Amino acid sequence: GGTPTCVPCKAPPRVSWQLFRGSPRADDVLQGELGDCWFLSSLAALAEFRGGRYVRDLLPGQESMSPVGAYLVRLCLGGRWHGVLVDDRLPCLGGLGYYTQLAYCVTHRLQLWASIIEKGYAKACGSYGALRGGEAGEALTALTGWPCTLIRFDRNDFDPDILWATLCSARDAEFLMTCSTRKVKASSLMPDHVYSLMSVFEVDDVVRGSVRLVKIRNPNGLTKWQGAWSDASPLWTPGLRAELGCPERGRQGVFFMAFGDFLQEFAHCTICRIRSGDWDEAREPVELPGVGVPSFGLPLEVSETAECSLSLAQPEERVRLGPLYQGLPPGPPACAGFVLLGPDGGAEAVASAHIRARASVSAECWLQPGELYMLVPLCLDAQPETTTPLPATCVCVSSRPVTLGEPRMLELDTVKAAWAAYAKANEPKCVEFHGAVLYMGKADGGSIVAFVENRGIGSLQMDLTLISDSLHFSRGHQTTRDWLEPGYGQILQVAQPNTPDRFCPGWRSEHCFSMVERRPAGSSLHTPPIAHEDTNLHTPFRLPD
C-alpha cells in the first residue's frame, strides 16, 4: 500500500490500550504497511525466547502506559547501548474522525510494546522508510546486543552436514535461531519471510532409519508447511508425535520439516549467540582510522578462567542515516576484523574474527588468569573518501568478569605481527620452501591477507599474484615481488572485495619462491615500491625467535 499519513493515535474512549498484557508473545506481533518483516519477525522470535524477558529489557522499567506519552527504547547500535526517546504518536489508518488502525506494526490484544520498539528503531535510523529490507542478524544484534552468525545455503563452500552440526550445537547452547526464505517452491511458505527456528531433532524411524527434522514457527501464525512431516503427514507415528510434541492438529504457527526440504525452501539461517543474563559485559569505544591501519590494541585480563564472546562493531548502514551518528558519511560498513594476541608476544592468535564488510564481526574463546591478552582491530582504509575516523566498539561478553582496558598505542612491528598472526590463523594449508612459509589468510567475505616469513638461511625472492576482478589491493597491483632477508617476515598484500559482503568474490593465486645466498646487487627490494617505509604495513619486520 501507499505511505499512510502520520497522525497521532486517536482512539475512541472504549479502546483500552496497554503497553503489555501479560508476557510478550510471538503472535502479538503483526507486520503493517511497512516492509520491515526482517525486524518484526526477529522481534517476534525474541518474544517467545525465554518467556519474553529480553523484550521487556528493551523498555526498561516501563510496565504500563506512560501518563505523558513518552517511552525510552533501549537498543544496541554500533556496538553500544543507546536510549532512544519516543512519543506515542503512531502512524495510523482510518476515518470517521478516529484513526484506530495502526499503519505499521500492529500488536494483538491492544498492546503497544512492539509498535513502540519499532518506532524507536525507526527514529534511530532516521525514518520509518529506512527500515525497508534487512537481515535478521542485524535486528537481533540491535535487540539483544549479542553477535549473530549468518549461514547462507547458496555459498560454494556450503556443507549441509556442517550446518546440521552447527544447529545441534546452537540448540544445546540454547541460542536464539531464525531461518529466512527468499523465493519459495511451496505455496504454504511465505517468500522473503523470517521464521523462528525452534529446535532440531535426529530421530530413529522404523522405515526410514535416522531422520533429521527441524521445528519451525511462523511468527504471524497464518501459514504452515504442508509437505512431508507436516501436521497431517502420514509419516508421523504416535510415538514420534509424543516424543517431539506434535499433536495431530498441530500447534498454531508451529510445524516440522525434513532437513532436506528445509534446505530446499529456505535461503539462510541466523544464530544469535545470546547467553544467560548473568554474563559480564564490557564495551569500549574506538576509532578506526579513515586511511591506513589501526595502530592500537585493547588489553584484556581475567582473574579466573572465562568463556568470552568478542566483537568489533560498527554502525549499520541504515543507522548512519539517523541522529546518533550525525556527521558520519553514509555508506556500507568497512572491511574490518580483529585478532586476539596471547601472552607469547603475539606470535600466535588466541582468536580471530574474519575481516569482512559487516557491521559486526565476532569470535569465541577462553581466557586464562594471570595472562595479558591484546585485542588488535584489523582494518585498512576504513573511510578513504573522507579520511575521517570511523567510530566502532570493541565488545567483550564473558562468563566471568573481564577487564577490558582502554586502547594502547602499539609499535608498528607489533601491528604487523598481529596481521601475520591473523593470516596464520586463517590459512589451513600453508606453502613451505626451504625455510620460507607463505600464508594466505582467507575470510568468508572474500578478504585475503598474504604473509610470508623467511626462516631459511638465504635471501628469499617472493613473487605473488592474486587474480580477481572483484578485489582491490593494498599494494595497488595484483602482482608483487619482494626480497626478504633471513629472520624477517612481510605482509605481502591485503586484498578486499569490491562487492557487498553477501557476495564472495572468486579468486586464484600464483606464487614463486626463489632462495639465494645473497640478494643480487642493484635488484629492487620491493615491486611495486613501498612508500613511507617507516610507517607502512608492508615493510618487512624481524620475526620473534
C-alpha positions in Angstrom: 0.0 0.0 0.0 0.9 3.7 -0.1 2.5 5.6 2.7 -0.1 6.5 5.4 -0.4 9.9 6.8 1.3 10.2 10.1 -1.2 11.3 12.7 -1.5 10.9 16.5 -3.1 7.7 17.6 -6.6 8.9 18.2 -8.7 6.1 19.5 -12.3 6.2 20.9 -12.6 6.1 24.7 -13.7 2.5 24.6 -10.3 1.3 23.3 -8.2 0.4 26.3 -4.6 0.3 25.1 -1.9 -1.3 27.3 1.9 -1.4 27.0 1.9 -5.1 27.9 -0.8 -7.6 28.7 0.9 -10.4 30.5 4.1 -11.9 28.9 5.0 -10.8 25.4 4.1 -13.4 22.8 5.3 -14.0 19.2 1.8 -14.0 17.9 1.3 -10.5 19.4 3.4 -9.0 16.5 1.9 -8.4 13.1 3.5 -6.5 10.2 1.7 -3.5 8.9 2.2 -1.5 5.7 6.0 -1.2 6.1 8.4 -3.7 4.6 10.2 -4.5 7.9 9.4 -8.2 8.2 13.1 -8.9 8.9 12.9 -6.7 12.1 9.4 -7.6 13.3 9.9 -11.3 12.8 13.1 -11.1 14.8 11.2 -9.2 17.5 8.5 -11.9 17.5 11.2 -14.6 17.8 12.7 -12.8 20.7 9.2 -12.5 22.3 8.9 -16.3 22.6 12.5 -16.8 23.7 12.9 -17.4 27.5 9.5 -16.1 28.4 9.9 -12.8 26.6 12.1 -11.2 29.3 14.5 -9.8 26.7 11.6 -7.9 25.1 10.9 -6.2 28.5 14.6 -5.3 28.7 14.1 -3.1 25.6 11.6 -0.9 27.6 13.4 -0.8 30.9 11.3 -0.1 34.0 8.2 0.5 31.9 5.3 -1.8 32.5 2.3 0.4 31.8 1.2 3.2 29.6 3.1 6.4 30.1 0.9 9.3 31.5 2.9 11.7 29.4 3.1 9.6 26.3 6.9 9.1 26.3 8.9 5.9 26.2 12.5 5.0 26.4 13.6 2.2 24.0 16.9 0.6 24.7 18.8 -0.6 21.6 22.3 -1.7 20.8 23.5 0.3 17.9 27.1 0.4 16.7 28.0 -2.0 19.5 26.8 0.4 22.3 23.6 0.6 24.2 21.5 3.7 23.4 18.3 5.0 24.9 16.0 6.3 22.2 13.2 8.5 23.5 9.9 8.3 21.5 6.4 9.6 22.0 3.2 7.6 21.5 2.2 9.3 18.2 2.0 6.4 15.9 1.1 6.4 12.2 -2.5 5.2 11.7 -5.1 4.4 9.1 -8.8 5.0 9.4 -11.6 7.6 9.1 -14.7 9.0 10.6 -12.6 11.2 12.9 -10.9 8.3 14.5 -7.7 6.6 13.4 -7.9 3.2 15.1 -5.8 1.0 12.8 -2.0 1.3 13.3 -0.4 1.7 9.9 2.8 -0.1 10.7 3.5 -2.7 13.4 0.3 -4.0 14.9 0.3 -5.7 18.3 -2.5 -8.1 19.2 -4.5 -7.8 22.4 -4.5 -3.9 22.2 -0.8 -3.7 23.2 1.7 -1.1 22.1 5.1 -2.6 23.1 6.0 -3.8 19.6 4.8 -0.6 17.9 6.9 1.5 20.4 10.0 -0.6 19.8 9.6 -0.4 16.0 9.3 3.4 16.3 12.4 3.6 18.5 14.4 1.7 15.8 12.9 3.9 13.1 13.9 7.0 14.9 17.4 5.7 15.4 17.6 5.1 11.6 16.1 8.5 10.6 12.7 7.4 9.4 10.2 4.5 9.1 11.2 4.2 5.5 14.8 3.4 6.4 13.5 0.1 7.9 12.5 -1.4 4.5 14.5 -4.6 3.8 17.2 -6.2 6.0 18.5 -9.3 7.7 17.5 -11.0 10.9 21.1 -10.8 12.3 21.0 -7.0 12.1 17.7 -6.9 14.0 18.7 -9.4 16.7 22.0 -7.7 17.4 20.2 -4.4 17.8 17.6 -6.0 20.1 19.9 -8.2 22.2 23.4 -6.8 21.9 24.8 -10.2 21.1 26.7 -11.2 18.0 24.9 -13.2 15.3 26.2 -15.7 12.7 24.6 -15.8 9.2 24.8 -19.1 7.3 23.9 -18.9 3.6 22.9 -22.1 1.9 23.9 -20.9 -1.6 27.6 -20.5 -0.9 30.1 -22.6 -2.9 31.6 -24.0 0.3 28.3 -24.7 2.0 28.2 -28.1 3.7 24.8 -29.5 4.9 26.5 -31.7 7.5 28.4 -28.8 9.0 25.2 -26.8 9.1 23.4 -29.6 10.9 26.2 -29.9 13.5 26.2 -26.2 14.0 22.4 -26.1 14.5 22.6 -29.0 17.0 25.3 -27.1 18.9 23.3 -24.0 18.9 20.2 -25.9 20.2 22.3 -27.4 23.0 23.6 -24.0 24.0 20.0 -22.6 23.9 20.9 -19.9 21.4 18.2 -18.0 19.5 17.8 -19.1 15.9 15.9 -17.9 12.9 15.6 -19.0 9.3 14.7 -17.0 6.3 13.2 -17.6 2.8 13.8 -15.8 -0.4 11.8 -17.4 -3.2 9.9 -20.5 -2.2 8.7 -23.5 -4.1 5.9 -24.4 -1.6 2.8 -22.2 -1.6 2.4 -22.9 2.1 5.5 -20.9 2.9 5.9 -17.1 2.6 8.7 -15.6 0.4 11.1 -13.1 1.9 10.0 -14.0 5.4 11.8 -14.7 8.7 10.7 -17.7 10.8 11.8 -18.8 14.3 13.9 -21.9 14.2 12.8 -23.5 17.4 14.8 -26.7 17.5 16.3 -29.6 15.5 16.0 -33.4 16.1 17.5 -36.5 14.8 15.1 -39.4 15.4 15.0 -43.1 14.5 12.2 -44.2 12.2 11.4 -47.9 11.7 11.1 -47.5 7.9 13.4 -44.6 7.1 16.1 -45.1 9.7 17.7 -41.9 11.1 15.7 -38.8 10.2 16.7 -35.2 10.6 13.8 -32.8 11.4 13.6 -29.1 12.1 10.9 -27.4 14.2 9.9 -24.0 12.9 7.4 -21.3 13.9 5.8 -18.8 11.6 5.6 -15.6 13.8 2.4 -14.4 12.2 0.8 -17.8 12.6 -1.0 -17.6 9.2 0.5 -20.3 7.1 2.4 -23.6 7.8 4.3 -26.1 5.8 2.1 -28.7 4.2 4.6 -31.2 2.9 6.4 -34.2 4.4 6.3 -34.2 8.3 3.6 -31.5 8.4 0.8 -31.8 11.0 -1.3 -34.3 9.0 1.6 -36.2 7.3 1.3 -40.0 7.4 5.0 -40.2 8.2 4.2 -39.5 11.9 3.9 -42.4 14.3 2.1 -42.0 17.7 5.5 -42.5 19.4 7.2 -39.8 17.4 4.3 -37.3 17.9 4.6 -37.9 21.7 8.4 -37.6 21.6 8.6 -34.4 19.7 5.4 -32.7 20.9 3.4 -32.7 17.6 -0.3 -33.3 18.2 -2.4 -34.4 15.3 -3.9 -31.0 14.8 -0.6 -29.3 15.4 0.0 -26.0 17.2 -0.7 -22.5 15.8 2.1 -21.5 13.5 4.4 -24.4 14.5 5.4 -27.1 12.0 8.1 -29.7 11.3 10.1 -30.3 8.1 12.6 -32.8 7.0 16.1 -31.2 6.9 16.4 -31.8 3.2 13.1 -29.9 2.5 14.3 -27.2 4.8 17.5 -26.7 2.7 15.4 -26.5 -0.5 12.9 -24.0 0.8 15.0 -21.7 3.0 17.9 -19.4 1.9 19.8 -18.9 5.2 19.6 -19.1 8.9 20.8 -16.8 11.7 22.2 -17.9 15.1 22.1 -15.2 17.8 24.6 -16.4 20.4 22.7 -15.0 23.4 23.7 -16.2 26.8 22.1 -16.0 30.3 21.7 -12.7 31.9 24.5 -13.2 34.5 27.2 -12.9 31.9 29.5 -9.9 32.3 29.6 -7.2 29.6 32.3 -4.7 28.7 32.1 -2.2 25.8 35.0 0.1 24.8 34.6 2.8 22.0 37.4 3.0 19.5 38.1 4.8 16.2 39.2 3.0 13.1 41.4 5.4 11.0 39.9 6.6 7.8 43.2 5.9 6.0 45.8 3.3 7.0 45.6 0.6 9.6 44.8 0.8 13.4 47.9 1.1 15.5 46.4 0.3 18.8 45.2 -2.7 20.9 43.0 -3.2 23.9 44.4 -5.2 26.8 42.2 -8.0 28.4 42.8 -9.7 31.7 40.8 -12.1 33.8 41.1 -13.2 37.5 39.5 -16.7 36.7 39.0 -18.8 33.6 36.4 -17.2 31.5 34.5 -18.1 28.3 34.3 -15.0 26.1 32.5 -13.7 23.1 34.5 -10.9 21.5 33.1 -8.5 18.8 34.1 -5.5 16.8 31.0 -3.5 15.9 30.4 -0.5 13.5 27.2 1.4 12.9 24.9 -0.3 10.4 24.4 1.5 7.1 20.8 2.5 8.0 21.8 3.7 11.5 24.3 6.1 9.9 21.3 8.0 8.4 19.9 8.6 11.9 20.6 11.2 14.6 23.1 9.1 16.6 25.8 9.4 14.0 25.3 12.8 12.5 28.4 13.8 10.5 29.3 10.3 9.6 29.0 9.8 5.8 26.5 7.3 4.6 27.8 4.0 3.2 28.3 0.3 3.9 30.4 -1.0 6.8 34.2 -1.0 6.3 36.1 -4.3 5.9 37.3 -5.0 9.4 38.2 -7.8 11.7 40.4 -8.4 14.7 42.9 -10.8 16.2 43.4 -11.6 19.9 47.1 -12.0 20.7 48.2 -14.2 23.5 50.9 -13.7 26.2 53.6 -15.1 23.9 54.3 -11.7 22.4 51.8 -12.1 19.5 53.3 -14.9 17.6 50.0 -16.9 17.8 46.4 -15.8 17.7 44.2 -17.0 20.5 41.2 -16.0 18.5 40.4 -14.0 15.3 37.4 -12.6 13.6 37.3 -12.6 9.8 38.0 -9.3 8.0 34.8 -8.6 6.2 32.4 -5.8 5.3 29.9 -6.4 8.1 28.7 -4.2 10.9 29.7 -6.8 13.5 32.4 -9.5 13.4 33.0 -11.8 16.3 34.9 -14.7 17.7 34.6 -17.1 20.7 37.5 -18.0 23.0 38.6 -18.9 26.6 40.8 -16.7 28.6 43.1 -17.8 31.4 44.0 -15.9 34.6 47.5 -14.5 35.1 47.9 -13.6 31.4 47.7 -10.3 29.5 45.9 -10.6 26.1 45.8 -7.9 23.4 42.8 -7.4 21.1 44.0 -5.7 17.9 41.5 -4.4 15.4 42.4 -5.1 11.7 41.2 -2.7 9.1 42.7 -1.0 6.1 41.4 2.4 4.9 38.1 2.4 6.8 36.9 5.7 5.1 39.3 6.6 2.3 36.9 9.1 0.7 36.7 11.3 3.7 39.8 10.2 5.7 37.8 10.8 8.9 37.9 8.1 11.6 35.1 5.6 11.8 33.6 5.1 15.2 33.4 1.5 16.4 33.1 -0.5 19.6 35.1 -3.4 21.0 32.8 -5.7 22.9 33.6 -8.5 25.4 30.8 -10.5 26.9 32.0 -13.2 29.3 31.0 -15.9 31.8 33.3 -14.2 34.4 34.4 -10.6 34.7 36.9 -9.4 32.1 38.9 -6.2 32.4 38.8 -4.6 29.0 41.3 -1.7 29.1 41.4 1.5 27.0 43.2 1.4 23.7 47.0 1.4 23.9 49.3 2.5 21.1 51.4 -0.3 19.7 54.7 -0.3 17.9 54.4 -0.8 14.2 56.2 -4.2 14.3 53.6 -5.4 16.8 50.8 -4.3 14.5 52.5 -6.2 11.6 52.8 -9.3 13.9 49.1 -9.0 14.6 48.3 -9.1 10.9 50.7 -12.0 10.5 49.0 -13.9 13.3 45.7 -13.4 11.6 47.0 -14.8 8.3 48.4 -17.9 10.1 45.1 -18.5 12.0 43.1 -18.4 8.8 45.3 -20.5 6.5 44.7 -24.2 6.9 47.3 -25.1 4.2 50.4 -23.0 4.1 53.1 -23.4 1.4 56.7 -24.1 2.5 60.0 -23.7 0.6 63.5 -24.2 2.2 62.5 -22.5 5.5 60.2 -19.9 3.9 56.4 -20.2 4.5 53.6 -18.4 2.7 50.3 -18.0 4.4 47.1 -16.8 2.7 44.7 -15.8 5.4 41.2 -16.1 3.9 37.8 -14.8 5.2 34.2 -15.7 4.4 33.6 -12.3 2.9 36.4 -12.6 0.4 39.3 -10.7 2.1 42.8 -12.1 1.9 45.9 -11.3 3.9 49.1 -12.7 2.4 52.1 -13.1 4.7 55.4 -14.7 4.2 58.2 -15.5 6.7 61.8 -16.4 5.9 63.3 -18.7 8.5 65.8 -20.1 6.0 69.5 -19.2 5.6 69.4 -17.3 2.3 67.7 -14.3 0.8 64.2 -15.0 -0.4 62.6 -13.6 -3.6 58.8 -13.9 -3.3 56.6 -13.5 -6.3 52.8 -13.4 -5.7 49.9 -12.7 -8.0 46.2 -12.6 -6.8 43.9 -12.9 -9.8 40.4 -11.5 -9.5 38.2 -8.8 -11.0 36.4 -8.3 -7.7 39.2 -7.4 -5.3 41.2 -4.3 -4.8 44.8 -4.5 -3.5 46.7 -2.7 -0.8 49.8 -2.6 -2.9 47.9 -1.0 -5.8 48.6 -4.0 -8.1 47.7 -7.7 -8.1 51.3 -8.8 -8.7 54.1 -8.2 -6.2 57.8 -9.1 -6.0 59.7 -8.7 -2.7 63.1 -9.7 -1.3 63.2 -10.8 2.2 66.3 -11.5 4.4 66.6 -14.4 6.8 64.7 -13.9 10.1 62.2 -11.5 8.6 58.5 -11.6 7.7 56.4 -9.4 5.5 52.7 -8.7 4.9 52.8 -9.0 1.1 49.3 -8.0 0.2 45.8 -7.2 1.7 43.0 -7.8 -0.8 39.5 -6.7 -0.1 36.3 -7.2 -2.1 34.7 -4.5 -4.2 31.3 -6.1 -3.9 28.9 -6.2 -0.8 29.7 -8.8 1.8 26.8 -11.1 0.7 28.8 -11.9 -2.4 32.0 -13.9 -2.0 34.4 -12.9 -4.9 36.2 -15.6 -6.8 40.0 -15.5 -7.0 43.0 -17.6 -7.5 46.7 -17.1 -6.7 50.1 -17.8 -8.3 53.3 -17.8 -6.4 57.0 -18.4 -6.9 59.8 -18.9 -4.3 63.5 -18.3 -5.1 66.1 -18.7 -2.4 69.7 -17.5 -3.0 72.7 -16.9 -0.7 72.6 -13.2 -1.2 70.3 -10.7 -3.0 71.8 -9.6 -6.3 73.3 -6.1 -6.2 71.0 -3.5 -7.8 67.8 -5.5 -7.7 64.7 -3.7 -6.4 63.8 -4.7 -2.9 60.0 -4.3 -3.5 57.9 -4.1 -6.6 55.6 -2.1 -6.5 57.8 0.1 -4.3 56.7 0.5 -0.6 56.1 4.2 0.2 56.8 5.6 3.6 58.6 2.5 4.7 58.8 3.6 8.4 55.0 3.6 8.7 53.9 1.1 6.1 52.2 -2.2 6.9 54.1 -3.9 4.1 57.6 -3.1 5.3 59.5 -6.3 6.4 59.8 -6.8 10.2 62.0 -9.1 12.3 60.4 -12.3 13.4 60.4 -13.4 17.0 62.8 -16.1 18.0 
